[in-house]
């Protein structure tokens, strides 16, 4: 061979086979998943139900924050910037599972 050239494995063939094999499950998921999102009709506008669950989770986390501060256990919770967003997320997902179970 020539001095400046290297033999390379046929990566283009491997990439093409991977993208072809991965294309069908991704396409099937993209066609099936959007059908299971419940919507609410509020004043003529459709809102996804996850927005309502997120709002209820944040409100419940705020109420629990006030309760924790009132009882006096808030100083023992740890990093509050991490605790309250995680609590809001946990409550949002709990509301989702409680009402929709999708």
Wavefront OBJ file of the C-alpha trace (Angstrom):
o trace
v 0.000 0.000 0.000
v 0.908 3.630 -0.063
v 2.728 5.201 2.887
v 0.030 7.668 4.007
v -3.043 5.462 3.704
v -4.670 3.212 6.286
v -7.183 0.487 5.860
v -10.468 1.361 7.543
v -13.245 -1.028 8.484
v -16.501 -0.557 6.606
v -18.236 1.543 9.277
v -20.708 2.997 6.808
v -22.193 -0.450 6.275
v -22.483 -1.050 10.029
v -24.079 2.354 10.621
v -26.599 1.806 7.862
v -27.585 -1.595 9.270
v -28.026 -0.109 12.759
v -30.169 2.786 11.590
v -32.299 0.474 9.467
v -32.847 -1.911 12.373
v -33.606 0.911 14.830
v -35.886 2.802 12.487
v -38.957 0.543 12.780
v -39.320 0.442 16.602
v -38.829 4.200 16.800
v -41.388 4.796 14.059
v -43.883 2.444 15.727
v -43.448 4.185 19.086
v -43.889 7.596 17.469
v -47.177 6.485 15.923
v -48.593 4.721 19.002
v -47.530 6.878 21.987
v -49.340 10.165 21.143
v -52.708 8.420 21.156
v -52.609 7.744 24.896
v -52.307 11.312 26.184
v -55.613 12.328 27.785
v -56.701 15.879 27.055
v -58.951 18.293 28.903
v -61.166 20.806 27.177
v -60.877 24.047 29.168
v -62.583 27.090 27.629
v -62.283 25.602 24.156
v -58.552 24.871 24.401
v -57.202 21.373 24.807
v -54.624 20.889 27.571
v -52.689 17.692 28.146
v -53.447 16.080 31.465
v -49.799 16.089 32.519
v -50.020 19.883 32.855
v -52.848 19.502 35.347
v -50.916 16.805 37.240
v -47.805 18.983 37.344
v -49.791 21.939 38.644
v -51.409 19.812 41.363
v -48.021 18.342 42.307
v -46.432 21.777 42.659
v -49.352 23.061 44.734
v -49.161 19.995 46.995
v -45.393 20.486 47.398
v -45.965 24.114 48.411
v -48.570 23.038 50.972
v -46.185 20.394 52.324
v -43.389 22.971 52.517
v -45.603 25.200 54.646
v -46.513 22.210 56.803
v -42.855 21.177 57.207
v -41.897 24.735 58.186
v -44.781 24.946 60.657
v -43.937 21.616 62.310
v -40.216 22.441 62.369
v -38.742 19.554 60.400
v -37.628 21.624 57.408
v -34.054 22.161 58.736
v -33.575 18.378 58.861
v -34.649 17.641 55.291
v -31.310 18.163 53.567
v -30.654 20.364 50.537
v -33.997 22.102 50.084
v -33.253 23.005 46.465
v -33.205 19.280 45.756
v -35.892 18.069 48.160
v -38.808 20.241 47.058
v -38.493 19.758 43.262
v -38.217 15.993 43.843
v -41.249 16.141 46.123
v -43.200 18.065 43.471
v -42.209 15.494 40.841
v -43.176 12.597 43.111
v -46.555 14.140 43.845
v -47.167 14.947 40.167
v -46.491 11.374 39.144
v -48.643 10.097 41.993
v -51.560 12.249 40.817
v -51.023 10.949 37.273
v -51.109 7.336 38.453
v -54.064 7.936 40.729
v -56.308 9.514 38.092
v -55.117 8.263 34.701
v -53.088 5.025 35.027
v -51.986 5.164 31.429
l 1 2 3 4 5 6 7 8 9 10 11 12 13 14 15 16 17 18 19 20 21 22 23 24 25 26 27 28 29 30 31 32 33 34 35 36 37 38 39 40 41 42 43 44 45 46 47 48 49 50 51 52 53 54 55 56 57 58 59 60 61 62 63 64 65 66 67 68 69 70 71 72 73 74 75 76 77 78 79 80 81 82 83 84 85 86 87 88 89 90 91 92 93 94 95 96 97 98 99 100 101 102
